[in-house]
Amino acid sequence: MLKLFKTQDPAKKLQKEYEKLKKEAYELSHTDRKASDALTAKAEEIWKKIEALKESK
């Protein structure tokens, strides 16, 4: 219930998603390099969004 009133910083939300993708990419890198590279590319796009948010503040 209290989470309803708590707003999360968009940069923090993106940071969590970035970390999750990097972890998944690392785990996949041992078995499926192509899928790992795709996840890493997604993570890099998210990182660019995080940087853009930091610059706009």
C-alpha positions as CSV (number, residue, x, y, z in Angstrom):
1,M,0.0,0.0,0.0
2,L,2.8,2.4,0.8
3,K,4.4,1.7,-2.6
4,L,1.4,3.4,-4.2
5,F,2.6,6.8,-2.9
6,K,6.3,6.2,-3.4
7,T,7.4,7.3,-6.9
8,Q,10.5,5.7,-8.2
9,D,13.2,7.7,-10.0
10,P,13.1,6.8,-13.7
11,A,16.9,6.5,-13.8
12,K,16.9,4.0,-10.9
13,K,14.3,2.0,-12.6
14,L,16.4,1.9,-15.8
15,Q,19.5,1.1,-13.8
16,K,17.8,-2.0,-12.3
17,E,16.7,-3.1,-15.8
18,Y,20.3,-2.5,-17.1
19,E,21.8,-4.6,-14.3
20,K,19.3,-7.4,-14.9
21,L,20.1,-7.5,-18.7
22,K,23.9,-7.5,-18.1
23,K,23.5,-10.4,-15.6
24,E,21.4,-12.4,-18.1
25,A,23.9,-11.6,-20.9
26,Y,26.8,-12.8,-18.8
27,E,25.0,-16.1,-18.0
28,L,24.1,-16.6,-21.6
29,S,27.7,-15.9,-22.8
30,H,28.8,-19.3,-21.6
31,T,26.3,-21.1,-23.8
32,D,24.8,-18.8,-26.5
33,R,27.0,-16.0,-27.6
34,K,24.6,-14.6,-30.2
35,A,21.8,-14.2,-27.6
36,S,24.3,-12.7,-25.1
37,D,25.3,-10.1,-27.7
38,A,21.7,-9.2,-28.3
39,L,21.0,-8.7,-24.6
40,T,24.2,-6.6,-24.2
41,A,23.0,-4.4,-27.1
42,K,19.7,-3.9,-25.3
43,A,21.5,-3.0,-22.1
44,E,23.7,-0.5,-23.9
45,E,20.6,1.2,-25.3
46,I,19.2,1.5,-21.7
47,W,22.6,2.9,-20.6
48,K,22.3,5.6,-23.2
49,K,18.8,6.5,-21.8
50,I,20.2,6.6,-18.3
51,E,23.0,9.0,-19.4
52,A,20.5,11.2,-21.2
53,L,18.3,11.4,-18.1
54,K,21.4,12.4,-16.0
55,E,22.4,15.1,-18.4
56,S,18.9,16.6,-18.5
57,K,18.8,17.0,-14.7
